[in-house]
């Protein structure tokens, strides 16, 4: 099989409310950053011919949300294809374009301004069935509350262990200039923060975030035109669980186990505990970090709490960027996680750089209570 490289990444600094800038301006900044890094153009012969974007109509408060950004991502009179789900799938789609032979260079861009909406919960309420679930007020937050209870009962996670997850995330976020929430917290700050949706506390949840990400992907034959340090996509997998919450075992990690198994198989990984040395995962809520690590096979089943106490997240360099708990827009959280993993593999992560990283795992999720999962394997 051909190989696909991520040649360059650019991240707009994440903030709680970028009221002073339109999303087109944010996207233009990351595009120009990547052009400065790589020198790529939109030339008809050798430049980028296809662009994959990621955006959300509800968070953008407009129908056909990609229509307003085609010019600033180079898609004027060119192919532009939108992924209206989690951003990591935009990377998977761009990879498929190159592996199929359809393109040899693809630009990927995603944006979201969560601050524009009246309520993040009102936005995610629209993901649910309008006859039986939406009218009850279901949204991603209260679905996560149900899942958190189920998982905490299964793995016996304590309030202190959840607080440790948040404190560690904030510690690393303080070293990441692109992170949103960089304020340091104590265990008490987290454990005694107000209840948001039992058992999820205010400090357990990722903050409202605005941001934008760009990436340049290329085939093996052309990657070295744009970078001396390509990062290779060696595995990708995704899986969607059942739609109705009542049809699912919320603590089972079904979709994540399926997605990771597919990614490991594609990458030739037989034992992720031995192969993976850095993880960027999408922990919108504190309980999700140990739960997703179990689903990825890095923590033993039902032992997420023990894994935290034994320093497991540190041994796998989990979320050295601060992760989703430090703030990333939901729709492009996976793109931010991937961008951070690429920087680690390029030895360009600055103050939060890991000492020795060769294989990185990126995980993202969307849908209520982790309904849909994607897993990406990156290597030097």
LUMMARMI-202142 format. One line per field, with one value per residue (C-alpha): residue in three letters; x, y, z; residue number from 0. Coordinates in steps of 0.05 Angstrom, whole numbers, m for minus. Layout:
residues N
residu ALA, ...
x X, ...
y Y, ...
z Z, ...
num NUM, ...
//
This chain:
residues 380
residu UNK, UNK, UNK, UNK, UNK, UNK, UNK, UNK, UNK, UNK, UNK, UNK, UNK, UNK, UNK, UNK, UNK, UNK, UNK, UNK, UNK, UNK, UNK, UNK, UNK, UNK, UNK, UNK, UNK, UNK, UNK, UNK, UNK, UNK, UNK, UNK, UNK, UNK, UNK, UNK, UNK, UNK, UNK, UNK, UNK, UNK, UNK, UNK, UNK, UNK, UNK, UNK, UNK, UNK, UNK, UNK, UNK, UNK, UNK, UNK, UNK, UNK, UNK, UNK, UNK, UNK, UNK, UNK, UNK, UNK, UNK, UNK, UNK, UNK, UNK, UNK, UNK, UNK, UNK, UNK, UNK, UNK, UNK, UNK, UNK, UNK, UNK, UNK, UNK, UNK, UNK, UNK, UNK, UNK, UNK, UNK, UNK, UNK, UNK, UNK, UNK, UNK, UNK, UNK, UNK, UNK, UNK, UNK, UNK, UNK, UNK, UNK, UNK, UNK, UNK, UNK, UNK, UNK, UNK, UNK, UNK, UNK, UNK, UNK, UNK, UNK, UNK, UNK, UNK, UNK, UNK, UNK, UNK, UNK, UNK, UNK, UNK, UNK, UNK, UNK, UNK, UNK, UNK, UNK, UNK, UNK, UNK, UNK, UNK, UNK, UNK, UNK, UNK, UNK, UNK, UNK, UNK, UNK, UNK, UNK, UNK, UNK, UNK, UNK, UNK, UNK, UNK, UNK, UNK, UNK, UNK, UNK, UNK, UNK, UNK, UNK, UNK, UNK, UNK, UNK, UNK, UNK, UNK, UNK, UNK, UNK, UNK, UNK, UNK, UNK, UNK, UNK, UNK, UNK, UNK, UNK, UNK, UNK, UNK, UNK, UNK, UNK, UNK, UNK, UNK, UNK, UNK, UNK, UNK, UNK, UNK, UNK, UNK, UNK, UNK, UNK, UNK, UNK, UNK, UNK, UNK, UNK, UNK, UNK, UNK, UNK, UNK, UNK, UNK, UNK, UNK, UNK, UNK, UNK, UNK, UNK, UNK, UNK, UNK, UNK, UNK, UNK, UNK, UNK, UNK, UNK, UNK, UNK, UNK, UNK, UNK, UNK, UNK, UNK, UNK, UNK, UNK, UNK, UNK, UNK, UNK, UNK, UNK, UNK, UNK, UNK, UNK, UNK, UNK, UNK, UNK, UNK, UNK, UNK, UNK, UNK, UNK, UNK, UNK, UNK, UNK, UNK, UNK, UNK, UNK, UNK, UNK, UNK, UNK, UNK, UNK, UNK, UNK, UNK, UNK, UNK, UNK, UNK, UNK, UNK, UNK, UNK, UNK, UNK, UNK, UNK, UNK, UNK, UNK, UNK, UNK, UNK, UNK, UNK, UNK, UNK, UNK, UNK, UNK, UNK, UNK, UNK, UNK, UNK, UNK, UNK, UNK, UNK, UNK, UNK, UNK, UNK, UNK, UNK, UNK, UNK, UNK, UNK, UNK, UNK, UNK, UNK, UNK, UNK, UNK, UNK, UNK, UNK, UNK, UNK, UNK, UNK, UNK, UNK, UNK, UNK, UNK, UNK, UNK, UNK, UNK, UNK, UNK, UNK, UNK, UNK, UNK, UNK, UNK, UNK, UNK, UNK, UNK, UNK, UNK, UNK, UNK, UNK, UNK, UNK
x 0, 22, 42, 10, 48, 26, 76, 55, 4, m20, m64, m101, m95, m157, m196, m263, m292, m257, m310, m261, m247, m290, m277, m253, m197, m178, m176, m134, m83, m72, m70, m16, 23, 25, 43, 101, 124, 119, 115, 56, 12, m53, m19, m58, 0, 35, m6, m65, m126, m171, m189, m224, m258, m292, m347, m416, m478, m507, m445, m435, m509, m515, m536, m481, m428, m370, m399, m371, m299, m283, m240, m197, m179, m162, m224, m248, m260, m230, m256, m277, m308, m339, m337, m392, m373, m311, m249, m207, m252, m230, m159, m184, m220, m159, m117, m167, m163, m88, m88, m140, m96, m147, m99, m27, m31, m91, m103, m146, m178, m228, m259, m311, m333, m373, m381, m430, m486, m536, m518, m473, m525, m580, m535, m521, m595, m607, m567, m623, m687, m740, m798, m772, m707, m700, m763, m735, m676, m623, m556, m483, m474, m529, m514, m442, m470, m506, m443, m399, m444, m441, m366, m351, m391, m354, m283, m294, m266, m264, m274, m201, m178, m222, m192, m122, m138, m159, m101, m51, m85, m81, m8, 10, m36, 4, 63, 21, 13, m46, m87, m150, m154, m83, m99, m69, m118, m111, m147, m194, m210, m235, m267, m309, m327, m403, m441, m455, m491, m484, m430, m396, m372, m357, m282, m292, m317, m279, m290, m327, m275, m263, m207, m183, m133, m99, m57, m22, m22, 19, 35, 100, 127, 115, 121, 194, 176, 144, 182, 244, 207, 143, 97, 66, m6, 1, m68, m139, m204, m273, m337, m407, m447, m524, m562, m610, m577, m623, m597, m525, m481, m453, m393, m373, m328, m357, m344, m275, m252, m275, m243, m177, m173, m181, m127, m79, m89, m75, m12, 12, 8, m4, 7, m9, 20, 89, 81, 50, 91, 47, m29, m72, m144, m208, m230, m288, m301, m252, m281, m270, m194, m188, m248, m220, m152, m186, m221, m155, m124, m72, m106, m134, m210, m243, m177, m179, m175, m116, m83, m89, m61, m2, 16, m5, m24, 47, 80, 43, 52, m24, m47, 17, m18, m70, m119, m192, m201, m158, m206, m216, m279, m319, m325, m249, m224, m195, m157, m125, m106, m75, m38, m7, 15, 47, 86, 111, 135, 169, 203, 169, 123, 164, 156, 110, 155, 163, 234, 229, 167, 164, 92, 32, m41, m96, m168, m230, m304, m370, m442, m473, m433, m379, m427, m376, m300, m241, m169, m107, m37, 21, 95, 160
y 0, 72, 115, 181, 236, 295, 348, 407, 430, 498, 514, 577, 592, 567, 619, 618, 673, 699, 753, 800, 755, 720, 646, 663, 703, 647, 598, 645, 651, 575, 570, 623, 590, 524, 558, 591, 524, 485, 532, 495, 530, 520, 514, 473, 427, 412, 447, 426, 407, 380, 409, 373, 418, 404, 449, 445, 480, 486, 515, 561, 582, 575, 523, 494, 520, 506, 555, 615, 592, 564, 624, 625, 551, 555, 519, 572, 533, 471, 409, 420, 365, 375, 329, 349, 304, 298, 328, 265, 237, 294, 267, 196, 221, 260, 198, 158, 209, 199, 123, 116, 154, 210, 262, 267, 330, 349, 408, 396, 453, 456, 510, 521, 578, 547, 616, 637, 592, 606, 540, 482, 435, 463, 449, 377, 365, 367, 303, 264, 233, 288, 245, 206, 237, 310, 332, 301, 348, 297, 327, 305, 329, 289, 229, 234, 237, 171, 140, 168, 134, 68, 70, 93, 34, m14, 11, 40, 108, 157, 232, 240, 200, 243, 305, 278, 272, 346, 371, 335, 361, 432, 423, 404, 457, 511, 491, 494, 564, 542, 514, 549, 534, 541, 559, 510, 474, 435, 371, 410, 460, 402, 358, 414, 451, 456, 396, 404, 340, 286, 259, 308, 371, 439, 426, 357, 387, 419, 494, 528, 539, 573, 551, 530, 478, 466, 408, 390, 316, 287, 220, 185, 207, 281, 289, 311, 369, 401, 376, 341, 310, 276, 242, 179, 157, 82, 64, 90, 60, 83, 53, 77, 47, 43, 108, 102, 103, 49, 1, 8, m16, 53, 25, m25, 18, m21, 30, 49, m23, m36, 28, 16, m56, m34, 20, m28, m80, m30, m6, m76, m66, m130, m103, m28, m28, m41, m3, 64, 116, 178, 186, 247, 230, 269, 272, 320, 299, 274, 204, 193, 194, 128, 99, 112, 86, 21, 19, 30, m30, 12, 4, m63, m72, m44, m18, 55, 80, 37, 60, 132, 118, 80, 138, 103, 167, 192, 128, 134, 210, 220, 290, 328, 385, 388, 349, 364, 380, 442, 463, 449, 459, 394, 388, 395, 366, 307, 353, 389, 322, 300, 366, 359, 288, 310, 365, 313, 267, 325, 345, 412, 413, 464, 463, 403, 360, 287, 260, 202, 190, 146, 121, 163, 145, 196, 183, 225, 217, 249, 233, 224, 182, 164, 137, 146, 136, 145, 123, 146, 117, 164, 146, 181
z 0, m12, 46, 65, 102, 143, 121, 164, 215, 239, 299, 315, 389, 424, 463, 499, 454, 391, 382, 348, 288, 236, 224, 153, 183, 230, 172, 130, 185, 189, 113, 108, 165, 128, 62, 98, 126, 62, 3, m26, m78, m114, m181, m232, m248, m182, m128, m83, m124, m69, m1, 56, 107, 173, 201, 233, 210, 280, 313, 252, 256, 181, 131, 87, 135, 87, 36, 72, 73, 5, m16, 46, 41, m33, m57, m106, m171, m138, m106, m34, 7, 76, 135, 183, 239, 282, 250, 253, 199, 154, 160, 146, 84, 59, 70, 28, m28, m33, m24, m79, m128, m135, m108, m86, m44, m1, 45, 107, 147, 203, 246, 300, 344, 401, 432, 378, 401, 455, 488, 472, 503, 458, 398, 416, 435, 359, 351, 384, 357, 353, 376, 435, 460, 439, 475, 540, 537, 519, 499, 500, 572, 605, 561, 588, 659, 648, 619, 675, 727, 690, 681, 752, 778, 732, 745, 815, 796, 854, 857, 874, 814, 768, 799, 787, 713, 709, 751, 706, 643, 668, 687, 616, 586, 621, 576, 512, 483, 440, 499, 522, 597, 625, 697, 747, 793, 858, 874, 919, 863, 822, 875, 905, 841, 830, 802, 728, 712, 765, 772, 725, 759, 726, 728, 697, 632, 575, 568, 511, 457, 390, 342, 274, 248, 181, 154, 90, 69, 12, m20, m6, m74, m61, 15, 13, m32, 29, 91, 114, 173, 147, 196, 166, 175, 184, 213, 215, 240, 259, 286, 305, 362, 364, 361, 420, 488, 514, 461, 485, 542, 559, 596, 543, 498, 440, 384, 410, 414, 343, 316, 352, 329, 257, 264, 299, 244, 189, 225, 240, 315, 354, 425, 433, 503, 472, 407, 428, 465, 459, 462, 445, 462, 464, 537, 537, 609, 662, 667, 592, 597, 637, 601, 531, 553, 572, 504, 469, 506, 542, 610, 632, 630, 692, 719, 697, 768, 785, 720, 742, 812, 782, 736, 672, 634, 646, 621, 554, 550, 548, 527, 538, 502, 558, 516, 505, 579, 568, 513, 439, 398, 397, 322, 310, 375, 336, 289, 348, 378, 312, 304, 372, 358, 293, 329, 380, 324, 289, 355, 350, 410, 450, 525, 525, 480, 501, 505, 456, 413, 352, 349, 368, 376, 365, 387, 377, 390, 373, 388, 456, 506, 456, 402, 346, 353, 307, 318, 280, 284, 266, 261, 247
num 0, 1, 2, 3, 4, 5, 6, 7, 8, 9, 10, 11, 12, 13, 14, 15, 16, 17, 18, 19, 20, 21, 22, 23, 24, 25, 26, 27, 28, 29, 30, 31, 32, 33, 34, 35, 36, 37, 38, 39, 40, 41, 42, 43, 44, 45, 46, 47, 48, 49, 50, 51, 52, 53, 54, 55, 56, 57, 58, 59, 60, 61, 62, 63, 64, 65, 66, 67, 68, 69, 70, 71, 72, 73, 74, 75, 76, 77, 78, 79, 80, 81, 82, 83, 84, 85, 86, 87, 88, 89, 90, 91, 92, 93, 94, 95, 96, 97, 98, 99, 100, 101, 102, 103, 104, 105, 106, 107, 108, 109, 110, 111, 112, 113, 114, 115, 116, 117, 118, 119, 120, 121, 122, 123, 124, 125, 126, 127, 128, 129, 130, 131, 132, 133, 134, 135, 136, 137, 138, 139, 140, 141, 142, 143, 144, 145, 146, 147, 148, 149, 150, 151, 152, 153, 154, 155, 156, 157, 158, 159, 160, 161, 162, 163, 164, 165, 166, 167, 168, 169, 170, 171, 172, 173, 174, 175, 176, 177, 178, 179, 180, 181, 182, 183, 184, 185, 186, 187, 188, 189, 190, 191, 192, 193, 194, 195, 196, 197, 198, 199, 200, 201, 202, 203, 204, 205, 206, 207, 208, 209, 210, 211, 212, 213, 214, 215, 216, 217, 218, 219, 220, 221, 222, 223, 224, 225, 226, 227, 228, 229, 230, 231, 232, 233, 234, 235, 236, 237, 238, 239, 240, 241, 242, 243, 244, 245, 246, 247, 248, 249, 250, 251, 252, 253, 254, 255, 256, 257, 258, 259, 260, 261, 262, 263, 264, 265, 266, 267, 268, 269, 270, 271, 272, 273, 274, 275, 276, 277, 278, 279, 280, 281, 282, 283, 284, 285, 286, 287, 288, 289, 290, 291, 292, 293, 294, 295, 296, 297, 298, 299, 300, 301, 302, 303, 304, 305, 306, 307, 308, 309, 310, 311, 312, 313, 314, 315, 316, 317, 318, 319, 320, 321, 322, 323, 324, 325, 326, 327, 328, 329, 330, 331, 332, 333, 334, 335, 336, 337, 338, 339, 340, 341, 342, 343, 344, 345, 346, 347, 348, 349, 350, 351, 352, 353, 354, 355, 356, 357, 358, 359, 360, 361, 362, 363, 364, 365, 366, 367, 368, 369, 370, 371, 372, 373, 374, 375, 376, 377, 378, 379
//
